[in-house]
Amino acid sequence: MANAPRIKAILGPTNTGKTHYAIERMLAHRTGVIGLPLRLLAREVYDKIVALRGPSVVALVTGEERIVPPRAQYWVCTVEAMPEGMGCDFLAVDEIQLCADPERGHIFTDRLLRARGLHETLFMGSDTMRSAIADLLGDVDFIRRERLSELTYAGSKKIARMPGRSAIVGFSVENLYAIAELLRRQKGGAAVVTGGLSPRTRNAQVEMYQNGEVDYLVATDAIGMGLNLDINHVAFSATDKFDGRRMRPLMPNELAQIAGRAGRHMSHGSFGVTGDAAPLEDGLADAIMNHRFAPIKKLNWRNSRLEFGTSNALIRSLEVAPNDERLVKAREADDLRTLKTLTAMPIVSDKIVSAGDVKRLWDVCRVPDFRGISHGEHAGLLEQLFRFLQEFNRVPDDWFARQVKRIDKTDGDIDVLSKRLAFIRTWTYVSQRSGWLDDETHWREATRAVEDRLSDALHGALTQRFVDRRTSVLLRRLKQKEGLVADVNDKGEVLVEGEFVGKLEGFQFSQDKSASSEEAKTLRAASLQALAPEFHLRADRFYNAPDTEIDFTEQGGLMWGELALGKLVVGSDPLKPLVVAFVDEEAGPDVIQKVTRRLQHFIDRKVATLFEPLLAMSRDEALTGMARGFAFRMVEDFGIISRDQVATEVKDLDQDARGALRKHGIRFGQFTIFMPLLLKPAATRLRLVLWSLAKDLAEFPESPPPGLVTIPTDTSAPLGADMMAGYRNAGDRAIRIDMLERLADLLRTQNSRSGFEANPDMLSITGMTLEQFSKLMVGLGYKAEKGERSKVKAAPVVAAVEPEATEVVAIEDATTAVPEDSAPVEAVPAEESAEEAKAPETSVESPEVEAFYTFTWAPKPRPNNRRPQKDAAEGTRGKPQGRKPDAKRGGPKGGKPAPQGGKNFQARPPKKEKPIDPDNPFAMALMGLKDKK
């Protein structure tokens, strides 16, 4: 007995350092092998030992992975893949309590009973195995290890209130995905870990959690099997699971195995349930905290001494009952069930002629159903593999290549990629079987490469669906109290730590709308914190920007290029608007003040520049009396007033007052008193904005396009908008006020009482057809009577006038389009008419009929029944100018004027003519009558 191997049982709850102790003990020997319950855990332990001793002496053997260097000393395996008969100095099996597992228990029991190291054997697991190990093995050194930290029950918590560094455990893929999706919306995301993941995918997901990219882990009970993670809290979303055959509640020791993942080393942990699961009973919670459970009394067992004489003999040996009361016969496993199915097939049974054939069939039956398909489909695949091995002594390369190629696709969603990954695990397992393929090394590498590609694609799909990297990165940086780096590209997109969080429009941060309401507040706080330096840099650039980069909109907005930085509001003076800057409060008072000050400087200079004549007049102290009062009236009306609104004031102005006002650019027009310099497009735009602010309009009228003499009348515009735009409404069209005054100059020469027709100069000024002009005149207060007459064409006999005799008259601003249904009236140049008068011609009467209009002054009655102060055509109070002739003076009876060309008798010599005031309509009308005489 002195040479017997030493057997130790290290028992206790989770977080006692059992696995770490086993690694230390194995490395203390020259050779060793350790069996672990999961492929994921085996890979984790392998990586740790490689880091300590190097890859040349460490082997990894699982069902789907085999890394065996020539001089391997330490073997890390899954329990199923542990080699037998190697004679290693040290042997260990972890999670030995799985002997009671209904699916895999018989394998752990076999290792407990038969696997030994030459010098040291170590079994690690729950303290519930103490009595079973003592009864079955006899002389064993039991070592009790206590938790390194406390574990407490925290009760029920909603997922939305789950603390950071939590693992939420579920037992179905649908449930896990739903939880992960909720965490993405509320907490920035979660890592997902399931037993079916490849080690590469699992490690990538766990790394996200471990390095803090996400603060939550969603996992199956796979995390209960020794995966060492920095978890502070474990929450069960359910306490029932499907064990492959039925739904059953988890045993207390199973719950404890999972809950024990909370708390690492000396850090305390807690466990509880989510709102979807019923709270744990007090007794159960207390048992988990103190690790007190009923001992395991029965271990699953299956005979390991197999007989391969015939298939029936093999089946009988697998179904042998145990002869120890501590052992119970394991339920029919998938491999035994598949063996029975295949041996019942004549195509298989006919090919079994030797013990070697039976052993080969058994090896094929042990291929796991990674795909999770039906038993019949899985058996069909294994039947084909067995036939290949029997007929060709190998699996054909071309057939195997087709199976692998069909799976080697990285497109698709999580479910598609998960299925492909499960399928490749089958072919990876086949490639690991010795003697099944011609070039085993090639196919092991090929299937591993496909698995890696699918693993990376699945990790990417899981991350894309269940992790909001933007929020998780910001939360991690804030938690670590690190400075966040923000970048704003040329499109205004804000990237914080490389993640898009929204747009910076001027000095306002517009957060990405895809953020959930739960994370929006945190996201905004993190973004604005990162944007603090950018706000100050942008404010400095804007403050030093030239005025040419800043502009105002026709709705009172203030722009810096394409960025809206503020708006205008009415001030105490119509010509002194104030600004409201669009700056987030989080940018700070310094930035707000700097942007506001710069905008105010801009608009003040803009008003001073565009309204310089008006402002200069308001500051002229030389203006006194009526002139000063009229100047203030002009300032109040932004430099444009309809004459009939100030008829009394104009009448009261003497010539000196008018002269003083004219020096400032005021023109006393027939219809409007205005300053021509303020009719320029830029001044008009600003005038409309300032006027709209003063009127407190909800929507500002826009200025017409520059250069148009007439525009359509906007019936929806507020009263007075046409005047502020520099136009006067006249019927269905409005005419620019300076061009209206030029038209008024022509109208003064006409006899508006007797009636007159439009001449080409009138049409030229307005740029209208005769039909359009008639409507305009009606809008100005004239009556238009339409008539028709025969059109006479003069057909010249002699050649036409030479081109250089024709005078082309430029029509200023006459850009109004002529409707197709209107006949334009062509102006005849003066010189050309004179030439035609000299040339002999013959007139030929045309049967064509032309329309003409006769215009007479017919103003509408004023509301107070007062007659207009001055008439556009007839002078003061509508009376014709000149002395009324009578019979004694040789005039015609009835007081009618003498015919044109008659003698004009005067009682005294003519008076010396005084200079004519061009702004005096009375004088201009008088001059027109004199010209007619």
Secondary structure, 3 states (H helix, E strand, C coil): CCCCCEEEEEECCCCCCHHHHHHHHHHCCCCEEEEECCHHHHHHHHHHHHHHHCHHHEEEECCCCEECCCCCCEEEEEHHHCCCCCCCCEEEECCHHHHHCCCCHHHHHHHHHHCCCCCEEEEEECHHHHHHHHHHHCCCEEEECCCCCCEEEEEEECHHHCCCCEEEECCCHHHHHHHHHHHHHHHCECEEECCCCCHHHHHHHHHHHHCCCCCEEEECHHHHCCCCCCECEEEECCCEEECCCCEEECCHHHHHHHHCCECCCCCCEEEEEECCCCCCCHHHHHHHHHCCCCCCCCEEECCCCCCCCCHHHHHHHHCCCCCCCCEEECCCCHHHHHHHHHHCCHHHHCCCCCHHHHHHHHHHHCCCCCCCCCHHHHHHHHHHHHHHHHHHCCCCHHHHHHHHHHHCCCCCCHHHHHHHHHHHHHHHHHHCCCCCCCCHHHHHHHHHHHHHHHHHHHHHHHHHHHECHHHHHHHHHHHCCCCCCEEECCCCEEEECCEEEEEEECEEEEECCCCCHHHHHHHHHHHHHHHHHHHHHHHHHHHCCCHHHEEECCCCEEEECCEEEEEEEEEEECCEEEEEECECHHHCHHHHHHHHHHHHHHHHHHHHHHCHHHHHHHHCCCCCHHHHHHHHHHHHCCCEEEHHHCHHHHHHCCHHHHHHHHCCCCEECCCEEECHHHHCHHHHHHHHHHHHHHHCCCCCCCCCCCCCCEEECCCCCCCCHHHHCCEEEECCEEEEHHHHHHHHHHHCCCCCCCCECCCHHHHHHHCCCHHHHHHHHHHCCEEEEEEEEEEEEEEECCCCCCHHHCCCCCCCCCCCCCCCCCCCCCCCCHHHHHHHHHCCEEEEEEEEEEEEEEEEECCCCCCCCCCCCEECCCEECCCCCCCCCCCCCCCCHHHCCCCCCCCCCCCCCCCCCCCCCCCCHHHHHHHHHHHHC
